[in-house]
Amino acid sequence: MAKEEIKKLLENSKKELDENYDSFVKSIKDDLTSYKKKTLDRI
């Protein structure tokens, strides 16, 4: 029983980490896009 609980917790943690990673990557891409736009506007 404990093995199954640990396995389930690991799967949930992996899923959550993947979602956080995707969110983080999207945030950085948005920031870069915004920065590029601001830089081009200044030129």
N, C-alpha and C positions, 0 to 999 in steps of 0.2 A: 504494500500500500504506500509506504513512504517513497519508494522508488518512483511510482507513478506521479505522486504529488510533486516531487522534485523535477521530474521530466516536464510536467505541465508548467511549473513555475519558470523553468528555463525557456520553454517555448514562448511563454508570455513575455518574458524579459527580452528575448531576441526580437519579437515582433515590435515591442515598444521601442527598443533601441533603433530598429530599422526605421520606424516612423519618425523618431526624433532626428535621425541622420538625414532623412529625406527633407524634413522641415528645415534643418540647418542649412543644407545645400541650397534649397530654394531661397532661403533668406539671404545667403551670400550672393547668389546670382542676381537677386533683386537689387541688392545694395550696389553691386558692380554695374548693373544696367543704369541705375539712378546716377551713380558717379560719372559714368561715361556721358550720359545725357547732360548733366550739369557742366562737365568739362567742355563738351562740344558747344553748349550754349554760350560759354564764356569766350570761345575763340571767334 
